[in-house]
Amino acid sequence: MVGRNEVVSPHVFLIKVRHQAFVNNNYLIVDPVSHQAVVVDPAWEMDKIQVELEHAQATLSGILITHSHHDHINLAKPMADFYNCPIWMSQREIQSSGFSSRHLIALDDTAFHVGGLSIQPILTPGHTPGCVCFLIGNNLFSGDVLFAEGCGICMDLESAYAMFDSLELLKAVIKPDTHVFPGHTYMRSPGQNFGDLLGYNIYLNFPDKYAFAAFRLRKGQKRENLLAFR
């Protein structure tokens, strides 16, 4: 029996999915008490997510979308229809992308609950106008905003400035021992401590937005980022 004031850590399951040149990290987050679950950025291989749900003996109660790129929303509508559950996306991302669904719920930065899971959206524009990270317990699901080794592509100066501000916000609000679960893996496995990223991720260590933007938009990066650090 769990007391009202006792914090229960969610269970996080990594589900790697592939389609052509894309390799994405999907995450299933399960409340161990209620067995309600949410999935982050589901794409392509629904059967893998369903198998993980069965193994966890969990019920899918919602879909969290970090941003509207196709490799992060591919399964959002069919899964919401199949499980009759909400899709949560930031209001700004909905407006900028035109994404729609009868299950869609617009987010701001107000925390909400699914079972015993406390979900804190953190608005982090830059990669797209309405990117959002989700803090669930001691776990940050960062989509394409923050990777262990880098950060997502910025298409122009304005988005690079926004990305710098978003990363600075994460530095201000995320504890060093928080586990970071990005949308893609390149060298280091998901779940690295944020404090460790502060030591080796160059994008977290620029003194100002001008230096950040100059490096993020340096020659040749747009093509490379479309293939790698999306």
N, C-alpha and C positions, 0 to 999 in steps of 0.2 A: 504494500500500500504506500503510495507516494503522498507526502504531506503537501499542503498548498504552497508552502514557501520553499519546497525542495526543487532544485533545478535538475531536470533530467536531460542529459546530452542526447541530441538526435543521432540516429544512425545514418551515415552517409555511404552510399554505394556508387562507385564509379562504373559507368557503362560506356565503353568506347564504341563508337559507331563510325562506319566508313561508307563513302559514296564517291566513286571515281577518285579524284585527287584529294578529296576532303577526308580528314580524320578529326572527329569532334569528340569532346567529353560531354556526355549527358550525366546528370546526377539525380539519383533518387534519394530523397531525404525522408526518413521515417521517424515518427514519434513512437518510441518503444512502449508507451503506455496505452495510447488510443489506437495505435497501428494505422493511423491516418498518414498519408504520404503526399509529398509534392514532387514533381519532376521539373528539372531546369533544362530549358532549351531542347526539347525532344526532336530528334531528326532521324529519318530513314528506316531504322530497324526497330519497329514497334515490338516485335517478338522478344527482343532482348530485354526491353523494359518490362514487358509482361512477365517474363520468366523471373526477373528480379523481384517484382511485386509478389509473385507466388512464393518465392523462397523466403521473403520477409514476412509473409502472411499479412500483407498490408493492403489497404484500400486507397486508390488514387483519388485524392480530394482536391487537386488543383495543379495547374501548370504555370510555372514562373518563366517569363520571357525576359532575357536581358536586353535584347535588341532584335530588330526585325529582319536581319539578313536571312536569306533562304535557308542556310545551313543551321540556323538556330530556331526556325519556326516551322520546318517542314512537316512535322507531325502534330503541331499544336491543334489545328482544327479537327483532324480525324480522331485524335485521342480525346479531345473535349467532347466530341459527339458520342464516342464509344462509351466513355465513363460518365457522361453527363456532369462534367465538372468545369469550374471556371478557368479562364485563361487570364492571368494578370500581366499587364504591360503598362509602361508609364504613359500618362496622358499625352506627353509631348511626342513620344514615339508613335503612338496611334495617329496623331495629327500629321506627323511628317511622313509616315509610311503609307497611310491609307489602309492598313490592316484592319479587317473587320471579322467578326464572328458573333453569333448570338450568345456565346458564352463569355465574351470579352468584358473584363472589368478594368477600368482605368485606375492607375495608381498615382499617388503623389509620394511624399516621404513619410506618410503615416504608417506606423507599424500595425500589423494585424496578426491574427492567430488562425492556425489550422490545427485542430486538436490541441495538443500541448506545445506545438511549434510556434515560437514567436518569430515572426518574419519582419525584418526591418529593411525596407527599400532605401537605397542610397542613390540619389540621382547623380549620375556621372557622365554627362555629355562629352562628346569629343569624337569617339569612333563613329557614332551616329548622334543626331540631335537629342534623342531621348534615351540613351543608354542608362541602364540601372544595374547596380550590384545589389545582391541580397545577403544580408547578415542574418544567419540562423544559428543561434547559440554562439559557439566559438568558431564558426565557419563562415567564410566569405566566398560567395559564388560570383565571380567577377567577369564572366562572359569574355568579351574581347577587349575590355577596358584594361585589364592587367593580367599579364602572363608572369610566370616565374622569371622568365628571362627578358621580358620586354613589355611592350604595350601595343594596343591595336593601331591600325593604320589611321592616319589623319589625312584628309583629302586636301586641305588648304590651311592657310594661316589661322583663320578664325577657329577651325576645329582643333588645330594644334594648341592654341591658347586655351580652349575649353578643356582639352585633355589634360594639360598641365594643371589647371585649377581642380579638375576632378581627382587627379592623383594626389595633389596637396590635401584635398579634403579627406581622402582615405588615410593619408598619413596622420591627419589630425584626430580621426575618430576610431581608427582600427587599432586594437591592442597588438603588441608585438607577438604574443603567443597565439594569435588567431591563425587558423589554417586557411590557406588560400586555394580555392578550387577554380581554375580558369577554364575557358571554353575549349582551349587547345593545349596540347603538350608538345614541347619541342625537345628539351633535354632533361629537365628535372620533373619528377613525378608530381602529380597534383597533391595538395595537402601540405605544401611547404609553409613554414611559419612566416608570417608577415615580417617579423623582425629580421629574419634571414634575408628576405628579399631586399630589405632596406640596405643590406650590406653589399649585394652583388648586382642588383638591377639598376643599370645606369639611368633609366627613365625616372627613377624615384630620387635622383640625386642632383638635379639641375638647380642652380640658384634662382632662376627666374624664367618666366614664360618665353622670353626672347631667345635665351640659350637653348631651352627645350625645343622650341619650334625650329630653330636653325638646324639642330641635329635630327629631329624627327622628319623634317622635310628635305634633308640633304639629298643631293643628286643620286638617282637610282633607287631611292627607297620606295617609291610608289609601286613600281613593278614587283620588287622583292616582297613587299608587304602583302600584295594581293595574293602571292603564292605562299606566304609563310605567316608573318605576324599580322593576321587579319584583325 
